Amino acid sequence: MKRTLLFLVVSTSLLACQKDDKGDKGEKPQTSAKPDDAPAPKKPAGPFDSWDLEARRAAFQGAHVAWGDADWEAWQIDGDKLVSWDGKAERKFAFEVISPCEAQRTETQRDGSTMGTVSHFTLKDGKIVTVLGDAGSRRGAEAIACVSNKVVTLDATGTCLEWDEDFRGGWESSPGTCGWKDAATFTAKVNGMDVELKAEGDALFGASASKRSEPMADFEAAKQGIVGRPYN
């Protein structure tokens, strides 16, 4: 399942001034400017750091055949940029992995507003698979799953939590209901509904998960990969 968000981006600039308190000693004041060769700060993973978001971001890089807004599309992802091709035209998006099973592509509209679409995904045998429907990952007795607009986690002690994004872009948790029905079936109750996800190795897929993406050698191969591809 995908959820579509409409939001406005407002940029704010702050000018910080540093007072030179060295008096007349002639010493150069220290600054906090980052050297040009300093590594970029790691994006925060919030409560999901143990699921290695950096590895998932890296696995998204490159070309894919993936389900877009209404049909198959060719995707090329480079860093935080995504270019899609639907057989007729290219579109450009900002791209972000926002949890271990959610990725968001955001398109700037003509009026300056942005439209963001969140897709569920998982990492199967080291490769990204986006789907329509529920998806997640398992690690021994632990699991994480994106179900509807919720993220649920099960830790090694059997504690289940349900996570929601707050208005600041962080995450808030509350007690959840989830666990293993059997060795290959993860269950959760979300929004009052019981759902099941089946394990395929280290990946979890909901019963209704469909339209799985496929990695491709390059963007041209992805463009060819959408030609005549069955709708289902």
trRosetta pair geometry for C-beta under 8 A, 3 or more apart (Angstrom, degrees):
i j d omega theta_ij theta_ji phi_ij phi_ji
1 120 6.9 54 51 -12 56 126
1 132 6.7 66 -65 -176 27 66
1 133 5.8 57 -24 -105 65 26
1 134 7.0 14 10 -55 95 62
1 148 6.0 -4 71 -110 150 44
2 117 5.8 9 176 -176 127 94
2 118 6.1 165 -157 78 73 58
2 119 5.4 -21 -105 -95 106 61
2 120 7.5 -135 -83 -4 62 80
2 132 6.8 -58 -22 -123 94 77
3 117 7.8 170 85 -151 38 54
3 118 5.2 -3 56 51 81 112
3 148 8.0 64 -53 174 123 56
3 149 5.3 41 -41 -90 160 104
4 115 7.1 -8 -172 -176 100 94
4 116 7.3 158 -159 87 53 52
4 117 5.3 -19 -107 -104 77 76
4 118 7.7 -160 -81 19 32 75
5 104 8.0 -20 32 -140 125 125
5 115 7.6 156 82 -163 54 49
5 116 4.5 -16 64 68 102 102
5 117 7.6 -173 23 -79 74 30
5 118 6.9 51 -8 -17 111 105
6 113 6.9 14 -171 162 90 127
6 114 7.9 163 -152 88 50 51
6 115 5.9 -19 -105 -111 72 72
6 116 7.7 -176 -80 27 26 75
7 113 7.5 172 94 -168 27 90
7 114 6.2 -22 73 69 71 93
7 116 6.7 -9 25 8 104 117
8 112 7.7 37 -143 117 90 90
8 113 5.3 -62 -98 -121 74 83
8 114 7.2 136 -118 22 26 82
9 112 7.9 -125 52 160 88 81
9 113 7.8 143 11 -144 76 39
9 114 5.5 45 -18 -4 110 129
18 29 6.2 166 124 142 118 140
18 31 6.5 -176 28 -110 163 74
18 32 7.9 159 -75 5 143 93
19 29 8.0 -165 110 -127 33 155
20 29 4.4 -117 -112 -50 82 135
21 29 7.6 97 24 -110 60 113
22 25 4.9 -102 165 48 94 107
22 26 7.4 -108 133 43 127 19
22 27 4.3 -141 -154 59 149 98
22 28 7.9 47 -8 35 165 7
22 29 6.1 -145 -13 -75 118 78
34 38 4.8 -111 -180 51 94 143
35 38 4.6 115 60 -29 82 100
42 54 6.9 -50 -149 -74 108 127
43 53 7.2 -93 87 107 107 132
43 54 7.8 153 45 -82 94 82
43 57 7.8 105 40 -54 136 158
45 48 5.1 -110 160 77 98 76
45 49 4.0 131 76 -89 126 64
45 51 7.5 -172 175 55 135 82
45 53 4.4 180 -112 5 114 131
45 54 7.9 -82 -65 -27 126 76
46 49 7.2 -175 68 -41 34 81
46 99 7.9 -46 54 -105 129 79
46 170 6.4 153 -117 -154 118 66
46 171 4.7 90 178 6 142 125
47 153 7.6 -128 126 -9 116 159
47 163 6.7 -157 58 -110 137 140
47 171 5.4 -107 7 83 111 141
47 173 6.8 69 -58 -48 175 124
48 51 4.8 -39 175 31 89 118
48 53 6.4 83 106 -51 107 110
48 99 5.8 115 -9 -152 167 74
48 100 5.1 -151 178 -22 135 105
48 144 7.0 83 -131 -132 110 157
48 151 7.8 -58 -71 161 132 150
48 153 7.6 -156 -100 -82 86 137
48 171 8.0 96 -17 -19 96 169
49 52 7.8 47 170 -68 45 35
49 53 7.2 -65 -119 2 43 102
51 56 7.6 12 134 -25 92 131
51 100 3.9 -36 127 -85 146 148
51 137 6.8 129 -149 66 117 140
51 139 7.9 -153 -110 -21 78 140
51 144 5.9 -28 -90 7 150 156
52 55 4.2 19 141 16 117 116
52 56 6.7 134 109 -15 74 87
52 100 7.9 73 58 -110 52 111
53 56 5.4 -58 -150 40 42 112
53 57 6.1 46 151 -23 73 101
53 97 5.8 169 -167 111 99 125
53 99 7.8 -98 -102 -161 118 20
53 100 6.3 -112 -87 -82 78 71
54 57 5.6 -48 -146 34 33 112
54 58 6.4 34 153 -20 63 105
55 58 5.6 -54 -149 36 32 113
55 59 6.4 33 152 -22 65 105
55 123 7.6 35 119 -116 104 162
56 59 5.6 -50 -145 33 34 112
56 60 6.8 40 153 -25 62 101
56 97 5.5 153 110 -161 110 160
56 100 6.2 173 -37 -137 161 63
56 121 7.9 134 -169 102 116 122
56 123 5.8 -110 -107 -59 90 127
56 128 7.2 102 -161 -93 73 103
57 60 5.9 -56 -158 27 33 114
57 61 7.5 46 146 -37 61 92
57 97 4.9 -132 -82 14 81 137
58 61 5.9 -38 -166 2 41 116
59 123 6.0 87 67 -120 170 108
59 126 6.7 -162 -114 171 127 58
59 127 6.5 177 -170 -135 117 28
59 128 4.7 147 128 -42 106 97
60 64 8.0 -48 -159 -31 63 138
60 77 5.2 -54 143 104 91 160
60 95 7.5 -170 139 154 140 133
60 97 6.6 -171 -15 -60 149 118
60 103 6.8 144 -108 -114 148 150
60 128 5.2 74 -88 -57 61 163
61 77 5.6 -127 -121 100 36 98
61 78 6.7 65 -146 -110 88 38
61 79 7.6 42 -110 -45 106 32
62 76 7.4 -72 165 -144 28 62
62 77 6.5 -3 42 55 31 85
62 215 6.5 36 100 -154 126 103
62 216 7.7 -171 144 64 101 61
62 218 7.7 -90 -167 -106 88 42
63 74 6.9 -16 -163 -174 100 91
63 75 6.7 154 -154 86 50 58
63 76 5.3 -19 -97 -99 76 72
63 77 7.8 177 -80 18 28 71
63 215 7.0 103 86 -167 61 63
63 216 4.3 -65 113 71 109 97
63 217 6.8 -6 58 77 130 30
63 218 5.2 105 -8 -175 150 17
63 219 4.9 -154 -102 -72 125 46
63 221 6.5 111 113 62 151 94
63 222 4.3 -142 174 -33 112 129
64 74 7.6 156 83 -159 47 48
64 75 4.5 -9 60 59 93 108
64 77 7.2 18 5 -3 111 109
64 128 7.2 -58 -94 86 141 116
64 130 7.6 77 160 12 151 116
64 213 5.1 12 176 175 121 122
64 214 6.6 151 -159 77 73 40
64 215 5.5 -47 -101 -105 77 47
64 216 6.1 164 -105 9 19 91
64 222 6.2 51 76 -119 20 133
65 72 6.0 3 -180 -173 97 112
65 73 7.5 165 -155 82 55 37
65 74 6.2 -34 -101 -100 65 59
65 75 7.5 168 -97 16 15 84
65 213 6.2 173 87 -157 54 70
65 214 4.8 1 51 54 101 93
65 216 5.9 85 -23 -41 85 122
65 222 5.3 -176 -64 -149 71 81
65 225 4.2 -109 -66 114 136 129
65 226 5.7 177 -136 -66 108 79
65 229 6.9 170 178 -88 140 162
66 72 7.3 152 84 -151 23 66
66 73 6.0 -29 70 64 72 85
66 75 5.0 2 23 -7 119 130
66 119 7.7 47 173 178 127 170
66 130 5.2 34 -142 54 116 134
66 213 3.9 -4 -102 -111 81 119
66 214 7.9 -166 -68 27 58 52
67 71 7.6 -141 -147 134 67 15
67 72 6.2 -54 -100 -99 53 54
67 73 7.3 80 -169 17 13 86
67 119 7.8 157 73 -130 92 133
67 130 6.9 -143 34 110 87 111
67 131 8.0 50 22 -149 129 23
67 132 5.9 -42 79 -42 163 104
67 211 4.1 41 -55 153 142 132
67 213 6.9 -115 2 -71 72 84
68 71 6.2 -6 49 64 102 53
68 72 7.0 91 4 -177 91 11
68 73 3.7 63 -42 -14 124 131
68 84 6.0 108 -106 -170 129 146
68 86 6.1 -82 35 -94 163 105
69 117 7.1 -119 -93 -90 80 165
71 86 6.3 91 74 -156 111 103
71 87 7.9 -47 111 8 136 123
71 226 7.9 86 139 -169 97 119
71 231 7.5 -64 -129 -125 80 81
72 211 7.8 -155 -84 -155 82 106
72 225 8.0 -118 158 117 132 82
72 226 4.4 180 116 -135 113 98
72 229 4.8 -3 16 76 169 140
73 84 4.6 3 164 -168 138 108
73 85 6.3 150 -169 69 82 42
73 86 5.0 -41 -107 -89 95 69
73 226 6.4 11 -123 -97 12 151
74 84 6.8 145 77 -159 53 54
74 85 4.3 -10 56 55 106 101
74 86 7.9 -152 22 -67 73 27
74 216 7.6 -43 -139 30 92 155
74 219 6.2 97 155 -164 123 68
74 222 3.5 124 -144 126 99 103
74 223 4.5 -43 -40 -74 165 53
74 225 6.7 122 -94 52 96 97
74 226 5.6 -111 -45 -16 84 126
75 82 5.9 -25 -160 -164 102 103
75 83 7.3 144 -156 77 50 48
75 84 5.4 -20 -98 -101 69 76
75 213 7.9 -21 24 -147 131 132
75 222 6.6 -111 40 178 46 155
76 82 7.1 152 78 -155 49 52
76 83 4.7 -9 57 57 101 97
76 84 8.0 -168 22 -76 68 33
76 219 4.2 -14 -73 -92 127 114
76 222 7.0 -174 -61 39 78 151
77 81 7.2 161 -152 86 51 51
77 82 5.0 -15 -100 -101 78 81
77 95 5.7 -107 -135 102 104 175
78 81 5.3 -15 67 64 82 100
79 95 7.9 134 105 60 50 109
80 94 6.0 0 150 -164 96 77
80 95 5.3 -171 -168 62 48 73
80 96 6.3 20 -143 -75 101 71
81 92 7.1 -25 -166 -163 97 94
81 93 7.4 141 -163 80 50 54
81 94 6.9 -48 -103 -116 52 44
81 95 6.2 31 123 13 1 106
82 92 7.4 146 83 -159 55 47
82 93 4.3 -20 66 66 102 104
82 94 7.5 35 20 123 90 7
82 95 4.0 102 -27 -58 109 126
82 105 5.2 -66 54 -123 150 117
83 90 5.8 -9 -175 -167 100 112
83 91 7.3 162 -155 79 53 42
83 92 5.6 -19 -103 -102 74 69
83 93 7.6 -177 -78 23 29 76
83 219 7.4 3 84 -127 116 137
84 90 6.8 151 78 -153 47 57
84 91 5.0 -11 56 55 99 92
84 93 6.9 37 -10 -3 106 117
84 105 7.9 65 -37 177 125 160
85 89 7.5 -160 -138 98 61 25
85 90 5.4 -27 -90 -94 78 72
85 219 7.5 97 1 -179 132 99
85 222 7.5 122 47 108 114 103
85 223 5.4 -19 93 -102 146 96
85 226 7.7 -171 99 21 89 148
86 89 6.6 -1 42 51 97 64
86 91 7.7 30 -14 -1 106 109
86 226 7.7 -125 -151 150 36 162
87 223 7.8 142 -91 -159 54 80
87 226 6.2 -128 -61 108 100 127
87 227 7.4 131 -110 -86 112 69
91 107 6.4 -23 168 -114 117 132
92 107 7.3 126 86 -124 51 84
93 105 4.0 20 157 -178 153 99
93 106 5.9 133 -167 58 89 37
93 107 5.1 -56 -102 -73 84 75
94 105 7.1 156 76 -158 46 52
94 106 4.5 -20 58 60 98 101
94 107 7.9 -172 18 -71 72 31
94 108 7.9 69 -11 -33 105 92
94 114 8.0 -19 28 -150 121 136
95 103 7.0 1 -170 177 88 106
95 104 7.4 164 -152 88 44 53
95 105 5.3 -13 -101 -104 75 76
95 106 7.8 -167 -71 19 31 75
96 103 7.0 172 91 -158 42 65
96 104 5.1 -11 63 60 91 95
96 106 7.5 14 10 -5 106 112
97 102 7.4 129 -164 89 57 54
97 103 5.1 -35 -104 -104 62 85
97 104 8.0 166 -96 19 17 71
98 102 5.0 -46 65 100 95 107
98 103 6.9 153 11 -112 79 28
98 104 5.4 36 -18 -5 125 114
98 118 7.3 -57 36 -125 135 111
98 165 7.8 -17 163 -82 127 135
99 102 4.4 43 43 32 99 103
99 144 8.0 -150 158 163 105 129
99 146 6.7 132 89 -80 130 118
99 151 5.3 -114 -179 -92 161 149
99 163 7.8 153 -123 97 143 138
100 136 7.8 57 107 -148 102 66
100 137 6.2 -81 147 19 122 128
100 144 5.3 48 74 105 132 149
101 120 5.7 3 156 -156 92 80
101 121 6.0 -171 -159 64 52 55
101 122 6.0 2 -122 -82 94 68
101 135 5.4 -177 -163 97 115 86
101 136 5.1 -37 -87 -104 154 55
101 137 6.7 -159 -71 -8 106 90
101 144 6.3 -174 -19 123 120 99
101 145 6.5 4 8 -151 173 27
101 146 3.8 -161 106 -13 119 113
101 151 6.9 153 49 -121 108 99
102 118 5.4 -7 -167 -171 107 110
102 119 7.3 149 -151 76 56 39
102 120 6.2 -36 -94 -103 63 53
102 121 7.3 156 -90 23 14 84
102 146 5.3 142 -56 -108 92 154
102 151 7.2 -91 -15 -77 124 114
103 118 7.2 155 78 -152 35 60
103 119 5.5 -22 63 62 87 90
103 121 5.5 20 -2 2 112 133
103 130 7.0 -76 40 -101 126 116
104 116 5.2 6 -175 -174 114 112
104 117 6.9 159 -150 78 65 38
104 118 4.9 -28 -93 -96 86 73
104 119 7.7 167 -87 17 36 69
105 116 7.1 166 84 -148 37 63
105 117 5.7 -13 59 58 85 90
105 119 7.6 20 2 -1 98 111
106 114 5.1 18 179 174 107 122
106 115 7.0 164 -153 81 60 39
106 116 4.3 -21 -99 -96 88 87
106 117 7.9 177 -81 19 44 60
107 114 6.7 159 78 -155 38 71
107 115 5.2 -16 59 59 91 91
107 116 7.8 174 18 -81 62 41
108 112 7.0 -24 -170 -144 99 31
108 113 7.7 156 -155 88 57 32
108 114 5.4 -38 -99 -98 55 83
109 112 6.9 -34 74 38 78 19
109 113 4.8 -5 42 67 122 79
109 114 6.7 -165 0 -91 85 26
109 115 6.1 76 -48 -15 108 102
119 130 5.0 15 144 -159 131 121
119 131 7.8 148 175 53 95 36
120 130 7.0 133 85 -156 47 67
120 131 5.7 -42 89 63 98 82
120 132 7.8 109 43 -128 104 16
120 133 6.8 -98 59 83 141 39
120 134 6.4 -107 180 -139 170 24
120 135 4.3 145 148 29 112 108
120 146 4.7 -168 -122 86 106 128
120 209 7.8 -100 94 -120 131 107
121 128 5.8 -7 -179 -167 131 92
121 129 6.3 158 -159 83 77 44
121 130 4.3 -42 -94 -96 97 64
121 131 6.9 145 -103 11 43 73
121 135 6.0 -104 136 96 5 150
121 213 7.7 -21 -118 24 103 129
122 128 7.8 154 83 -151 34 50
122 129 5.5 -16 61 61 79 96
122 131 7.4 4 7 1 96 117
122 135 4.4 -132 -34 168 105 113
122 136 6.0 11 -97 69 116 10
122 137 5.5 161 -150 -65 97 79
122 203 4.4 110 132 -143 138 99
122 204 6.3 -177 -108 47 151 60
122 205 7.1 -112 11 -71 149 74
123 126 6.7 3 175 -121 100 16
123 127 7.1 150 -158 68 62 25
123 128 6.2 -34 -103 -93 66 52
123 129 7.6 158 -103 17 18 80
123 137 6.1 14 41 -95 88 129
123 202 7.0 -31 95 108 83 114
123 203 6.7 -157 77 -88 39 97
124 127 5.9 -35 71 64 71 80
124 129 5.0 12 12 -4 118 129
124 200 6.4 1 -131 97 124 109
124 201 6.3 105 -152 65 81 123
124 202 6.8 169 -123 67 48 80
124 203 3.9 -25 -88 -38 92 145
125 201 6.3 30 -56 103 82 165
125 202 7.5 148 -55 35 43 105
125 203 7.9 -54 -10 -21 65 118
127 215 5.5 -108 -159 -10 117 133
128 213 6.9 -17 118 84 88 128
128 215 6.9 105 52 -64 83 106
129 135 7.5 -159 96 -146 94 146
129 203 6.8 29 41 -141 131 153
129 212 5.2 -16 -169 -161 108 101
129 213 5.8 174 -150 53 47 83
130 212 7.3 148 74 -152 46 46
130 213 4.2 47 40 -10 88 129
131 134 8.0 -26 95 68 126 23
131 135 5.1 132 41 -56 123 131
131 205 6.5 132 -60 -133 174 99
131 206 7.8 170 118 34 140 93
131 209 4.3 10 162 -168 145 102
131 210 6.6 122 -167 53 92 24
131 211 6.4 133 -149 73 54 69
131 212 5.4 -14 -93 -95 88 66
131 213 7.5 -117 -60 -3 49 81
132 208 7.9 -71 115 132 84 87
132 209 6.8 154 78 -152 50 50
132 210 5.1 -26 61 64 103 78
132 211 4.7 46 3 42 108 118
133 205 7.3 52 102 -173 122 78
133 206 4.5 -142 157 64 108 122
133 207 7.9 -132 -172 66 140 41
133 208 4.6 -172 -118 97 130 78
133 209 3.5 -149 82 -93 133 53
133 210 6.0 92 -13 10 128 65
134 145 6.3 26 175 177 106 108
134 146 6.4 -172 -148 89 66 61
134 147 4.7 13 -122 -106 123 69
134 148 7.6 -16 -86 -24 100 51
134 195 6.1 109 -30 167 169 142
134 197 5.7 -112 117 -86 119 111
134 204 7.8 -48 131 126 92 98
134 205 7.3 126 91 -173 71 37
134 206 3.0 92 52 -48 98 133
134 208 7.4 75 13 54 88 85
134 209 6.1 -96 56 -65 54 103
135 145 7.1 -171 106 -147 26 74
135 146 6.0 1 61 50 68 97
135 197 7.4 137 -121 -138 24 131
135 203 7.4 -29 -165 -175 94 95
135 204 6.3 141 -167 88 46 73
135 205 5.8 -6 -110 -109 76 56
135 206 6.6 -85 -56 -6 48 89
135 209 5.9 100 -69 -116 87 140
136 143 6.1 55 137 177 133 92
136 144 5.2 -164 -162 99 106 53
136 145 3.0 -65 -57 -100 151 64
136 146 6.1 167 -76 9 84 62
136 147 8.0 -22 -45 -43 122 82
136 186 7.1 -87 71 81 137 157
136 197 5.9 49 31 150 112 169
136 203 7.7 142 85 -169 43 53
136 204 3.9 -13 66 62 86 126
137 143 7.0 178 92 -149 47 59
137 144 5.5 7 52 53 85 92
137 145 7.9 -172 23 -75 46 58
137 202 6.0 7 -158 154 87 83
137 203 6.2 -42 -108 -113 63 46
137 204 6.2 -131 -60 8 14 97
138 142 6.9 149 -162 88 56 56
138 143 4.8 -21 -106 -100 74 85
138 186 6.9 -161 -81 -54 115 135
138 199 5.5 -16 2 -118 149 118
138 202 5.8 -145 62 -154 75 51
138 203 7.5 -77 15 -2 86 4
138 204 5.8 105 -32 -48 95 106
139 142 4.5 -16 67 68 90 108
139 143 7.4 178 24 -77 66 40
139 202 7.0 36 -81 -147 60 101
140 156 7.0 12 99 -106 124 98
141 154 7.5 -105 144 127 71 109
141 156 5.3 94 74 -129 114 62
141 158 7.7 -48 156 -70 125 66
141 180 7.2 -94 -147 -22 72 139
142 153 7.8 -9 -170 -175 91 83
142 154 6.0 176 -149 94 47 75
142 155 5.7 -4 -115 -139 100 34
142 156 5.5 -40 -60 -61 99 69
143 152 8.0 8 109 108 97 89
143 153 7.2 176 92 -152 56 44
143 154 4.5 23 46 43 88 111
143 178 7.4 -127 79 144 122 128
143 180 7.7 144 -18 -69 139 89
143 186 5.1 166 -159 -123 168 144
143 204 6.6 64 -154 -44 113 151
144 151 6.8 -2 -173 -176 94 96
144 152 7.2 171 -151 88 49 50
144 153 5.0 -8 -105 -106 82 78
144 154 7.6 -153 -68 25 44 67
145 151 7.4 165 85 -153 41 54
145 152 5.3 -11 59 58 89 94
145 178 7.5 -177 34 -145 123 149
145 186 6.3 169 -48 120 142 140
145 188 6.2 -161 70 -13 138 149
145 197 5.6 -168 -123 -4 141 159
145 204 5.7 -68 -98 96 104 146
146 150 7.3 167 -153 87 52 45
146 151 5.5 -26 -99 -100 71 73
147 150 5.5 -20 69 66 80 95
147 151 8.0 143 24 -101 68 24
147 152 6.2 0 17 3 115 115
147 188 5.8 -166 -11 83 161 136
147 190 4.5 162 108 2 127 164
147 195 5.4 164 -143 60 135 158
147 197 7.8 -119 -79 -46 107 121
147 206 7.3 128 -112 -82 84 129
148 190 5.6 179 25 130 119 132
148 191 5.9 -24 55 0 168 134
149 164 8.0 43 129 -122 91 86
150 162 5.6 -26 -171 -163 126 98
150 163 6.9 132 -171 61 72 56
150 164 6.8 -44 -119 -79 75 76
150 190 5.0 -163 46 -146 142 123
150 191 7.3 -171 -17 -30 132 93
151 162 7.5 140 78 -162 49 49
151 163 4.2 -29 71 61 100 111
151 164 7.9 178 29 -69 84 32
151 171 7.8 -44 54 -140 133 128
152 160 6.4 -1 -176 -171 104 96
152 161 7.0 170 -152 86 58 46
152 162 5.3 -23 -100 -103 82 66
152 163 7.2 -175 -82 13 30 82
152 176 5.1 176 -134 168 103 164
152 178 5.0 125 157 -39 136 154
152 188 4.9 139 66 -136 169 148
152 190 6.7 -117 -41 -77 130 114
153 160 7.1 166 85 -149 48 50
153 161 5.1 -6 55 56 95 93
153 163 6.8 44 -7 -20 105 118
153 176 7.8 119 44 35 55 145
154 158 7.0 -18 -169 -143 95 32
154 159 7.3 162 -149 80 51 43
154 160 5.2 -16 -97 -97 79 78
154 178 5.3 -120 -65 104 112 113
154 179 6.4 142 -123 -97 143 43
154 180 7.8 156 139 -36 165 81
154 186 7.5 -155 10 -147 145 113
155 158 7.3 -47 74 19 68 18
155 159 5.0 1 39 54 108 93
158 179 6.8 18 -153 -113 86 106
160 175 7.1 69 86 -173 77 62
160 176 4.2 -104 137 81 97 92
160 177 6.1 100 98 -111 150 8
160 178 4.1 158 -135 43 137 86
160 179 6.6 -84 -57 -53 131 73
160 188 7.5 174 -160 -120 136 91
161 173 4.4 -8 -179 -165 124 123
161 174 7.0 139 -159 67 75 29
161 175 6.7 -69 -111 -117 59 29
161 176 5.2 95 177 5 9 110
162 173 6.7 138 70 -156 43 66
162 174 5.3 -28 62 65 96 82
162 175 7.3 18 14 103 94 22
162 176 3.5 131 -37 -81 88 113
162 190 7.2 155 -125 -112 125 84
163 171 5.1 -6 -168 -171 113 115
163 172 7.1 149 -151 76 62 39
163 173 5.2 -31 -94 -96 73 76
164 171 7.1 148 76 -153 34 65
164 172 5.5 -23 64 62 85 90
164 173 8.0 164 20 -89 68 31
164 174 7.7 14 3 4 106 104
165 169 6.7 -21 -169 -141 108 30
165 170 7.2 148 -154 82 63 30
165 171 6.1 -47 -101 -97 49 63
165 172 7.9 88 -171 17 7 80
166 169 7.3 -42 72 27 70 19
166 170 5.1 -7 41 65 110 82
166 171 6.9 -171 -4 -95 88 10
166 172 5.1 83 -56 -20 108 111
176 188 7.0 -14 162 -151 119 102
176 189 7.7 172 -180 61 77 76
176 190 8.0 -2 -151 -87 111 75
177 188 6.6 130 95 -158 66 56
177 189 4.1 -2 81 37 124 110
178 186 7.0 15 -177 176 103 91
178 187 6.4 -178 -147 96 61 54
178 188 3.8 -7 -102 -102 103 85
178 189 7.3 -148 -68 18 64 62
179 186 7.6 -165 108 -150 23 63
179 187 6.2 -12 63 59 64 91
180 183 7.1 33 176 -97 128 23
180 185 6.9 115 -165 79 63 59
180 186 6.0 -43 -102 -102 62 60
180 187 7.4 130 -130 16 13 83
181 185 4.1 -41 57 98 111 114
181 186 7.3 -173 7 -101 86 8
181 187 4.7 80 -43 -22 107 121
181 196 6.8 -24 -1 -124 146 110
182 185 5.0 47 43 29 83 104
183 199 7.7 -88 134 40 60 141
184 198 6.1 15 150 -158 94 75
184 199 4.5 -127 -152 44 65 103
185 196 5.6 -19 -168 -163 102 111
185 197 7.4 147 -157 73 53 43
185 198 6.0 -25 -102 -103 68 62
185 199 7.2 -114 -59 -1 27 90
186 196 7.0 142 77 -159 49 56
186 197 4.6 -19 64 62 102 96
186 198 7.9 -162 23 -74 78 15
186 199 6.8 96 -17 -52 99 93
186 204 5.6 -24 29 -132 137 138
187 194 6.6 -9 -169 -169 106 92
187 195 7.0 160 -153 84 58 48
187 196 5.3 -24 -98 -100 76 73
187 197 7.8 -175 -78 21 31 69
188 194 7.7 162 87 -149 36 50
188 195 5.5 -16 64 60 82 95
188 197 7.7 16 7 -1 105 106
189 192 7.0 -5 176 -136 97 13
189 193 6.9 168 -154 79 62 30
189 194 5.4 -29 -98 -92 78 62
189 195 7.6 157 -97 15 28 74
190 193 6.1 -30 69 60 65 83
190 195 6.1 -17 25 8 106 124
195 206 6.4 -34 179 -130 116 109
195 207 7.8 -149 -164 11 77 101
196 206 7.4 122 86 -141 49 62
196 207 5.9 52 73 -37 93 110
197 204 4.0 48 143 172 128 107
197 205 6.1 159 -160 72 86 21
197 206 5.1 -49 -100 -80 82 53
197 207 7.7 -123 -98 -27 39 63
198 204 7.0 156 74 -151 30 63
198 205 5.8 -27 59 63 82 80
198 207 7.2 90 -14 -79 105 63
199 202 7.9 -10 -163 -112 97 9
199 203 7.1 140 -155 79 55 45
199 204 5.7 -33 -94 -95 60 72
200 203 5.0 -21 66 69 89 98
200 204 7.7 165 20 -90 73 23
200 205 6.3 15 1 3 117 113
205 209 4.2 -117 -173 48 93 153
206 209 4.4 124 55 -38 77 96
209 212 7.4 55 146 -70 100 91
210 232 6.7 -55 -177 -163 129 75
211 232 7.4 -105 -71 -161 79 38
214 225 7.0 -140 79 176 121 146
216 219 7.8 113 93 -90 124 18
216 221 4.4 -177 171 102 114 107
216 222 4.1 174 48 -71 156 78
216 225 5.5 -126 -94 -20 137 151
217 221 4.5 70 48 10 92 162
218 221 5.1 98 52 10 66 103
218 222 7.2 -122 105 -6 36 91
219 222 5.4 -53 -149 35 35 114
219 223 6.5 40 151 -23 66 100
220 223 5.6 -47 -150 30 35 114
220 224 6.6 31 152 -13 63 103
221 224 5.7 -55 -151 40 34 109
221 225 6.1 43 147 -31 65 108
222 225 5.2 -52 -146 30 34 120
222 226 7.1 32 158 -22 63 97
223 226 6.5 -56 -160 25 31 104
223 227 7.7 39 144 -30 58 99
224 227 5.7 -45 -164 11 45 118
225 229 6.7 40 151 -65 62 128
226 229 5.3 -71 -151 3 40 129
